[in-house]
Amino acid sequence: MPVNVQPSHRTAPSPTSTTAVIAGIGVHLPERTVDVRAAELELARRNPGAVPRVPMVSRLTGVRQVHVLPDSWDASDLAVAAAEKLLAAEGVAAEEIDLLLFASATQDMIEPATSHIVAAKLGIRAPVMDVKNACNSVLNGIEVAEALIGAGRYATVLVACGEAPTRGVRHDVPDRATYLLSAPGYTMSDAGAAVLVRRATPEEAGARDEQGRPAPRGILASAFGADSTRWDVGMLPGGGTAHPRDPERTYFEIDGSRLREAFLALGPDVVLRALAQAGVTWDDVALVAVHQVAVGYLEDVRVALGLPPGRTVVTVAQHGNVASASLPLQVRTALDAGRVGPGDLVVLVGLAGGISIGATVVRL
């Protein structure tokens, strides 16, 4: 049964107007790829008895390959690569950025905030901060950017993400119990993403469609919720105060079955609330970008949301679970393929360990 997820109490902008637009999206995928099935076979050879000889992860998830960042790179480098593509494509100079948010589950180090490192590499001299909420980090970064733009604090915000979860994947597995907690990590993949959020112009905020109905460009509505009682179903526990120097806790520990149950238990209410606030239905929506951990899980989400077929873009099979870079990757893929374009409605649906859920309705 769905849990009672407490929604955020933020009032969404009226669907007749907007305060911020998503002006552009950039993505960087490392050139090096690893075949998941082949990696599983090698894992079984190195860890006989602990790892099944039959590749189970690739079969159950549908993930064929993952991206791996260069050994000399950090999470900040992935974010910088994506941001450079975005800024060049949009013709935006570093000095035009008012605020930089590094939004990612991965970080270069505990201190300082990785946003400082990204800003230094990009030559951006503006206030910075990190926004971190597992695989919802980018979605929450967009939420923060929109709120601060709406408050009049900033006009142009760069949300930069560098996800390098492969650095937390265990390849030496002592026993079957450890393997089961490590297995979901074998679909994890590295990527960089960047989203440019800026103040909507009066023309964008008050735009109308061909029938004269309000059709503002930008972020129409958002809704968020969480069930934090389930925080322990997916962890990377090392490096904090709980396990500051234990090398055995520097790998992902994920109970895949409990994580799936936790996501499904959240129910569709938060997503449907965002649609209602925006004054739209699924029939109006051209693309639904949903955080992707497995190919089969997308059907579970589609049924739970009452979503018509054909509204998603599957990226997890070819690119793996890229954590919070997943939503920008899907939108960028759809844009490049001509699936969506200016004026189309897109819904970003985030699911993250913790457990949290979020939805943002955007007109491109």
C-alpha positions as a printed NumPy array, in Angstrom:
array([[  0.   ,   0.   ,   0.   ],
       [  1.256,   3.533,  -0.704],
       [  2.654,   5.294,   2.319],
       [  1.449,   8.681,   3.462],
       [  4.162,  10.842,   1.934],
       [  4.202,  14.315,   3.433],
       [  4.29 ,  16.818,   0.564],
       [  6.289,  19.99 ,   0.509],
       [  4.259,  23.067,   1.491],
       [  5.711,  25.262,  -1.24 ],
       [  3.117,  27.001,  -3.386],
       [  3.816,  26.37 ,  -7.05 ],
       [  3.735,  29.249,  -9.535],
       [  0.386,  29.757, -11.188],
       [  0.089,  27.742, -14.417],
       [ -0.822,  31.037, -16.121],
       [  2.692,  32.38 , -15.485],
       [  6.247,  31.324, -14.678],
       [  9.24 ,  32.787, -12.884],
       [ 12.035,  30.614, -14.31 ],
       [ 12.789,  28.675, -17.466],
       [ 15.123,  25.792, -18.201],
       [ 17.173,  27.503, -20.882],
       [ 19.424,  24.597, -21.793],
       [ 20.734,  21.162, -20.843],
       [ 24.193,  19.708, -21.374],
       [ 25.361,  16.126, -20.812],
       [ 28.77 ,  14.468, -20.849],
       [ 29.196,  10.683, -21.033],
       [ 32.722,   9.271, -20.581],
       [ 34.036,   7.498, -23.673],
       [ 35.116,   4.377, -21.783],
       [ 32.328,   1.815, -21.441],
       [ 32.131,  -1.538, -19.69 ],
       [ 29.938,  -4.424, -20.831],
       [ 27.908,  -5.383, -17.76 ],
       [ 27.519,  -9.06 , -18.674],
       [ 31.237,  -9.444, -19.333],
       [ 32.037,  -7.649, -16.084],
       [ 29.767, -10.056, -14.198],
       [ 31.516, -13.067, -15.698],
       [ 34.886, -11.646, -14.654],
       [ 33.498, -10.924, -11.186],
       [ 32.398, -14.555, -10.854],
       [ 35.827, -15.769, -11.975],
       [ 37.56 , -13.591,  -9.371],
       [ 35.097, -14.389,  -6.6  ],
       [ 34.118, -18.073,  -7.024],
       [ 31.256, -19.189,  -4.778],
       [ 30.308, -15.645,  -3.814],
       [ 29.149, -14.441,  -7.229],
       [ 26.747, -16.444,  -9.46 ],
       [ 28.349, -17.892, -12.578],
       [ 25.301, -16.843, -14.583],
       [ 25.196, -13.052, -15.166],
       [ 22.111, -12.116, -13.162],
       [ 22.348,  -8.325, -12.922],
       [ 22.379,  -7.673, -16.663],
       [ 19.564, -10.179, -17.195],
       [ 17.315,  -8.81 , -14.449],
       [ 17.898,  -5.104, -15.096],
       [ 18.327,  -4.983, -18.856],
       [ 21.442,  -2.814, -18.447],
       [ 23.941,  -3.665, -21.183],
       [ 26.792,  -1.245, -20.509],
       [ 27.956,   1.507, -18.187],
       [ 30.269,   4.496, -18.575],
       [ 33.422,   4.873, -16.472],
       [ 35.226,   8.169, -15.977],
       [ 39.008,   8.388, -16.6  ],
       [ 41.198,   7.436, -13.643],
       [ 42.554,  10.991, -13.456],
       [ 39.074,  12.587, -13.324],
       [ 36.88 ,  13.505, -10.375],
       [ 33.164,  14.2  , -10.154],
       [ 33.893,  17.898, -10.688],
       [ 35.507,  17.145, -14.058],
       [ 32.329,  15.434, -15.262],
       [ 30.287,  18.461, -14.202],
       [ 32.72 ,  20.838, -15.899],
       [ 32.646,  18.877, -19.168],
       [ 28.837,  19.006, -19.272],
       [ 28.726,  22.674, -18.243],
       [ 31.23 ,  23.694, -20.91 ],
       [ 29.083,  22.051, -23.587],
       [ 25.971,  23.782, -22.263],
       [ 27.47 ,  27.256, -21.931],
       [ 29.015,  27.051, -25.393],
       [ 25.746,  25.886, -26.954],
       [ 23.751,  28.66 , -25.264],
       [ 26.363,  31.363, -25.809],
       [ 26.563,  32.128, -22.092],
       [ 29.808,  33.435, -20.612],
       [ 31.108,  32.469, -17.179],
       [ 30.601,  36.01 , -15.87 ],
       [ 26.879,  35.808, -16.673],
       [ 26.324,  33.076, -14.07 ],
       [ 24.931,  34.556, -10.823],
       [ 24.932,  31.315,  -8.817],
       [ 26.445,  27.859,  -9.288],
       [ 24.823,  24.834,  -7.659],
       [ 26.689,  21.539,  -7.674],
       [ 23.851,  19.028,  -7.442],
       [ 25.007,  15.438,  -7.236],
       [ 25.049,  12.298,  -5.134],
       [ 28.8  ,  12.135,  -5.763],
       [ 31.325,  14.676,  -4.518],
       [ 35.065,  15.179,  -4.857],
       [ 35.69 ,  15.242,  -1.102],
       [ 33.967,  15.953,   2.216],
       [ 35.266,  19.535,   2.272],
       [ 35.182,  21.945,   0.57 ],
       [ 31.874,  21.908,  -1.29 ],
       [ 32.488,  20.498,  -4.753],
       [ 30.735,  23.552,  -6.222],
       [ 33.867,  25.577,  -5.391],
       [ 36.021,  23.173,  -7.389],
       [ 33.629,  23.25 , -10.348],
       [ 33.468,  27.059, -10.276],
       [ 37.263,  27.33 , -10.181],
       [ 37.653,  25.006, -13.158],
       [ 35.008,  26.92 , -15.138],
       [ 36.338,  30.345, -14.193],
       [ 33.041,  31.323, -12.563],
       [ 33.302,  33.983,  -9.857],
       [ 29.864,  33.791,  -8.257],
       [ 28.3  ,  32.406,  -5.07 ],
       [ 28.204,  28.597,  -4.95 ],
       [ 26.697,  25.826,  -2.888],
       [ 26.164,  22.055,  -3.006],
       [ 22.709,  20.454,  -3.177],
       [ 22.771,  16.777,  -2.265],
       [ 19.87 ,  14.321,  -2.138],
       [ 21.013,  11.078,  -3.755],
       [ 19.468,  10.579,  -7.209],
       [ 17.144,  13.568,  -6.758],
       [ 20.036,  16.   ,  -6.411],
       [ 19.604,  17.628,  -9.837],
       [ 15.829,  17.856,  -9.474],
       [ 16.254,  19.498,  -6.07 ],
       [ 18.923,  21.758,  -7.555],
       [ 16.404,  22.948, -10.14 ],
       [ 13.892,  23.485,  -7.326],
       [ 16.373,  25.629,  -5.381],
       [ 17.33 ,  27.588,  -8.495],
       [ 13.71 ,  28.355,  -9.356],
       [ 12.903,  29.417,  -5.795],
       [ 15.89 ,  31.771,  -5.57 ],
       [ 15.14 ,  33.26 ,  -8.974],
       [ 11.518,  33.738,  -7.912],
       [ 12.696,  35.492,  -4.756],
       [ 14.693,  37.932,  -6.889],
       [ 18.063,  36.824,  -5.558],
       [ 19.547,  35.622,  -8.852],
       [ 18.763,  35.801, -12.558],
       [ 20.914,  33.021, -14.065],
       [ 21.737,  29.818, -12.175],
       [ 23.931,  26.968, -13.385],
       [ 23.035,  23.578, -11.907],
       [ 26.051,  21.323, -12.493],
       [ 26.2  ,  17.599, -11.745],
       [ 29.047,  15.114, -11.757],
       [ 28.084,  11.545, -10.944],
       [ 30.864,   8.975, -10.494],
       [ 29.167,   6.087,  -8.653],
       [ 31.505,   3.518, -10.219],
       [ 34.118,   4.65 ,  -7.677],
       [ 31.918,   3.13 ,  -4.934],
       [ 31.322,  -0.269,  -6.566],
       [ 32.859,  -3.357,  -4.917],
       [ 34.742,  -5.805,  -7.14 ],
       [ 36.224,  -8.079,  -4.467],
       [ 33.274,  -9.907,  -2.921],
       [ 34.04 , -12.189,   0.061],
       [ 30.646, -13.922,   0.334],
       [ 27.139, -14.181,  -1.116],
       [ 25.606, -11.769,   1.409],
       [ 28.089,  -9.074,   0.422],
       [ 27.41 ,  -9.772,  -3.244],
       [ 23.664,  -9.264,  -2.781],
       [ 24.257,  -5.835,  -1.235],
       [ 26.77 ,  -4.957,  -3.952],
       [ 24.9  ,  -6.268,  -7.01 ],
       [ 22.733,  -3.159,  -7.674],
       [ 25.967,  -1.187,  -7.974],
       [ 27.038,  -3.085, -11.09 ],
       [ 24.523,  -1.082, -13.15 ],
       [ 25.844,   2.254, -11.891],
       [ 27.415,   4.536, -14.454],
       [ 29.309,   7.827, -14.582],
       [ 28.053,  10.995, -16.265],
       [ 28.07 ,  14.76 , -16.104],
       [ 25.051,  17.007, -16.553],
       [ 24.346,  20.717, -16.488],
       [ 21.068,  22.65 , -16.477],
       [ 20.82 ,  26.398, -17.067],
       [ 17.923,  27.958, -15.149],
       [ 17.221,  31.641, -15.728],
       [ 14.556,  34.23 , -15.043],
       [ 11.608,  34.056, -17.438],
       [ 11.116,  37.077, -19.666],
       [  7.697,  38.8  , -19.584],
       [  6.986,  37.321, -23.011],
       [  7.821,  33.788, -21.828],
       [  5.914,  34.17 , -18.561],
       [  2.768,  35.405, -20.281],
       [  2.876,  33.351, -23.489],
       [ -0.341,  31.953, -24.959],
       [ -1.057,  29.144, -27.398],
       [ -2.768,  29.376, -30.79 ],
       [ -6.184,  29.273, -29.101],
       [ -5.271,  32.167, -26.84 ],
       [ -4.976,  30.018, -23.718],
       [ -2.147,  30.623, -21.208],
       [  0.907,  28.6  , -22.245],
       [  3.855,  30.121, -20.379],
       [  7.333,  28.774, -21.043],
       [  9.249,  27.528, -18.018],
       [  8.716,  25.645, -14.777],
       [  4.949,  25.39 , -14.248],
       [  4.742,  23.401, -11.009],
       [  6.653,  21.107,  -8.664],
       [  5.814,  18.767,  -5.82 ],
       [  8.079,  16.797,  -3.495],
       [  7.742,  14.219,  -0.742],
       [  9.742,  11.738,   1.312],
       [  9.484,   8.662,   3.51 ],
       [ 12.683,   9.048,   5.5  ],
       [ 11.984,   6.019,   7.713],
       [ 13.487,   3.932,   4.885],
       [ 16.831,   5.763,   4.7  ],
       [ 18.839,   2.579,   5.293],
       [ 17.753,   0.592,   2.219],
       [ 20.499,   2.124,   0.082],
       [ 23.734,   3.535,   1.486],
       [ 27.312,   4.517,   0.795],
       [ 28.124,   4.811,   4.506],
       [ 31.862,   5.536,   4.577],
       [ 33.488,   8.934,   4.981],
       [ 31.005,  10.54 ,   7.345],
       [ 30.893,  10.617,  11.121],
       [ 29.269,   7.167,  11.323],
       [ 32.16 ,   5.406,   9.542],
       [ 34.942,   7.972,   9.079],
       [ 37.845,   5.621,   8.286],
       [ 36.436,   2.151,   7.642],
       [ 37.485,   1.103,   4.119],
       [ 34.884,  -1.685,   4.122],
       [ 32.112,   0.934,   4.25 ],
       [ 33.301,   2.87 ,   1.208],
       [ 31.207,   0.71 ,  -1.134],
       [ 27.508,   0.838,  -1.956],
       [ 25.267,  -1.266,   0.262],
       [ 21.859,  -1.558,  -1.398],
       [ 18.995,  -3.918,  -0.653],
       [ 17.518,  -4.027,  -4.147],
       [ 14.233,  -5.678,  -3.171],
       [ 13.556,  -3.271,  -0.308],
       [ 14.511,  -0.3  ,  -2.479],
       [ 12.025,  -1.299,  -5.176],
       [  9.31 ,  -1.822,  -2.57 ],
       [ 10.074,   1.558,  -1.023],
       [  9.804,   3.35 ,  -4.365],
       [  6.51 ,   1.674,  -5.241],
       [  5.131,   2.388,  -1.758],
       [  5.562,   6.113,  -2.349],
       [  2.602,   5.98 ,  -4.724],
       [  1.674,   8.452,  -7.474],
       [  0.216,  11.258,  -5.317],
       [  3.205,  13.626,  -5.49 ],
       [  3.461,  13.353,  -9.275],
       [ -0.271,  13.763,  -9.8  ],
       [ -0.237,  16.796,  -7.486],
       [  2.357,  18.475,  -9.692],
       [  0.237,  17.808, -12.785],
       [ -2.838,  19.24 , -11.071],
       [ -0.954,  22.364,  -9.962],
       [  0.216,  22.889, -13.536],
       [ -3.321,  22.411, -14.831],
       [ -2.343,  19.659, -17.281],
       [ -3.032,  15.958, -17.816],
       [ -0.931,  13.134, -19.204],
       [ -2.549,  13.751, -22.594],
       [ -0.812,  17.145, -22.687],
       [  2.644,  15.763, -21.874],
       [  5.147,  14.93 , -24.623],
       [  7.84 ,  13.328, -22.431],
       [  8.055,  11.884, -18.937],
       [ 11.64 ,  11.599, -17.72 ],
       [ 11.732,   9.107, -14.843],
       [ 14.809,   8.2  , -12.835],
       [ 15.905,   4.854, -14.29 ],
       [ 17.529,   2.   , -12.397],
       [ 16.331,  -0.909, -14.577],
       [ 14.435,  -1.351, -17.824],
       [ 11.661,  -3.466, -16.288],
       [ 11.081,  -1.032, -13.45 ],
       [  9.888,   1.603, -15.928],
       [  6.755,  -0.446, -16.565],
       [  6.037,  -0.547, -12.824],
       [  6.305,   3.237, -12.711],
       [  4.165,   3.657, -15.831],
       [  1.36 ,   1.563, -14.363],
       [  1.589,   3.27 , -10.967],
       [  1.306,   6.718, -12.56 ],
       [ -1.383,   5.763, -15.076],
       [  0.959,   6.946, -17.806],
       [  0.081,   6.113, -21.448],
       [  2.702,   4.037, -23.295],
       [  5.356,   5.724, -25.407],
       [  5.961,   8.788, -23.216],
       [  9.403,   7.788, -21.887],
       [ 12.905,   7.525, -23.342],
       [ 14.862,   4.485, -22.165],
       [ 18.471,   5.403, -21.415],
       [ 19.363,   2.942, -18.643],
       [ 19.955,  -0.002, -21.015],
       [ 22.678,   1.744, -23.001],
       [ 24.031,   4.147, -20.387],
       [ 23.332,   2.522, -17.003],
       [ 22.107,   4.141, -13.806],
       [ 23.735,   7.573, -13.903],
       [ 22.177,   8.651, -10.588],
       [ 20.917,  12.245, -10.574],
       [ 22.211,  12.868, -14.115],
       [ 19.438,  10.526, -15.309],
       [ 16.734,  13.162, -15.868],
       [ 18.943,  15.623, -17.819],
       [ 20.262,  12.705, -19.889],
       [ 16.741,  11.644, -20.879],
       [ 15.645,  15.161, -21.824],
       [ 18.858,  15.808, -23.772],
       [ 18.412,  12.476, -25.584],
       [ 14.827,  13.361, -26.494],
       [ 15.848,  16.832, -27.696],
       [ 18.664,  15.459, -29.857],
       [ 16.316,  12.855, -31.369],
       [ 13.633,  15.426, -32.137],
       [ 11.191,  13.755, -29.76 ],
       [ 10.534,  17.072, -28.006],
       [ 11.136,  20.723, -28.781],
       [ 10.123,  24.273, -27.877],
       [  6.606,  24.48 , -26.473],
       [  6.403,  20.809, -25.456],
       [  5.462,  19.804, -21.924],
       [  7.941,  17.611, -20.047],
       [  7.498,  16.044, -16.602],
       [ 10.629,  15.231, -14.583],
       [  9.992,  12.455, -12.044],
       [ 12.732,  11.847,  -9.498],
       [ 13.128,   8.852,  -7.196],
       [ 15.993,   8.696,  -4.738],
       [ 17.411,   6.783,  -1.823],
       [ 16.405,   8.199,   1.474],
       [ 13.568,   7.699,   0.29 ],
       [ 12.338,  10.724,  -1.687],
       [ 10.202,  11.529,  -4.694],
       [  9.744,  14.676,  -6.733],
       [  8.028,  15.895,  -9.884],
       [  8.488,  19.066, -11.923],
       [  6.365,  20.105, -14.891],
       [  8.21 ,  22.173, -17.501],
       [  7.274,  23.736, -20.817],
       [ 10.376,  23.828, -22.975]])
